[in-house]
Amino acid sequence: IGYSFTPLGSVIGAAWGFVDWGIAGAIFAWLYNLINK
């Protein structure tokens, strides 16, 4: 798969990164709350 650095590509990459970190953060927060009851 060939990746080329374009403004649109960087925006899409940033959006995916934001989604990935958001999901990971939500799971981590849920586990943290589950453990610390």
N, C-alpha and C positions, 0 to 999 in steps of 0.2 A: 504494500500500500504506500503510495507516494504522498508525502505531506509537503505542501508548499506554504511558505509564510505569507499570508495575505491578511489585510485588515479584517475581512470577514471571517477568515479561518481563526484568527486570534480571538475574535469576539465569541465564536462558537466554542472554542477551547476554554475560554474563561467561563462561559455559561455552564459547560459540562463540569468544569472543576468546582464551580459554585454549588451545583446540584449534588455532586459526589460528596463534597465536604458537608453539605447540609444534611444529607442522609446519614453520613457517618456520625455527625455531631448529634443528631436526633437519637440514633441507636445508643451512642455512648451515654448521653444524658439519661435515657430510659434505664439503661443498665445501672448507672450510678445511683439513680433514685431507688431502683429495686434493691440494690445492695445496702443502701444506707437508710433503711426504714427503721 
